[in-house]
């Protein structure tokens, strides 16, 4: 079987299995690529491919494992309670205000450029409120992912840096013209948050009295311990943001492991209490880590068998010659399925240089092609290949298939807003 065809079929079958609920994500991530790897003629050499894939995802898996433990400990210690109480006071039990507050909080937190951190902190603050009010958790997952998709266009978000590096461009030259589009994209997300909030207000009404139970609302940690917990979080956030300003720091997995050790020791000095606290958060941490390492099988086999390379070439060849003068909008449209079926690395480093070369033949600047290739980011985060999305659905406890079904159309709409705003301001 041709590797490109096998790659498209692999992703399609895997996605269908997940969305239909016929197979749990972890076994689907392991079994599907191995079966298709055998179908394209590989055998025992799949082993080294899997190990290479595991090496690639190991830092992410370690980071997420300790991130869940760290933020679970900090949440149990009451670190985010003041933020929750502030939002509760502002929202007053109104689903509309809660929906807008969730989107605003995610937009602020995402300035560190990391979706996993945004999901962890925002879910810790907002999920108890959603549950107390009886709001649909799929709404929260949708809003957080769409905010992340828009904010991911920042220079330190990842895709913009990849696109600039792939074409040898200054990342600032690529990014600055995107600012109006990002504003339009956030406006679209807040419009969606308003619509979802109004729908929930009609369904549930406005809760009278405190939105959280008294024991939740009045929980107070000792001031010194609270201050130290806040210092741990601040230091962790500073370490996350520092590279964006050219400041060298420890790798994220090391930062997260250090924060975990400090938070656990500070809040639970006794060894027995530490073991109990780790056990309490182990199910969530291990389930997410298992998914990440299982995803390493998928990425390792797809790369090692040549599926990714073949899929990239097939997508490039599928663009008709007549589209040449309009290649930038075509690339913007192609970025939705392109970044859904491929990783960001595969799309930006594999496909974008070829597309940019084709665009140059028609007088299209490489900066414009780079911006066009970024338009699909809100939709990209729906891909089962994105580790942080598994974290999001795991934290909120919704099925990946349900999340994809609910969020697909709004995500495509936000991508359209980004593209139209970029075109209107001369971005491509």
Secondary structure, DSSP 8 states (H G I E B T S, - for coil): --HHHHHHHHHHHHHHHHHHTSS-HHHHHHHHHHHHHHHTT--TTHHHHHHHHHHHHHHHHHHHHHHHHHHHHHHHTTTTHHHHHHHHHHHTT-HHHHHHHHHHHHHHHGGGS-HHHHHHHHHHHHHHHHHHHT--HHHHHHHHHHHHHHHTTSTTTSHHHHHHHHHT--HHHHHGGGHHHHHHHHHHHHHHHHHHHHHHHHHH----S-SS-HHHHS----HHHHHHHHHHHHHHHHHHHHGGGT-----HHHHHHHHHHHHHHHH--SHHHHHHHHHHHHHHHHHHHHHHHHHHHHHHHHHHTTHHHHHHHHHHHTS-GGGGGGHHHHHHHHHHHHHHHS-HHIIIIIIHHHHHHHHHTTT--HHHHHHHHTTTHHHHTTSTT-HHHHHHHHHHT--HHHHHHHHHHHHHHHHHHHHHHHHHTT--
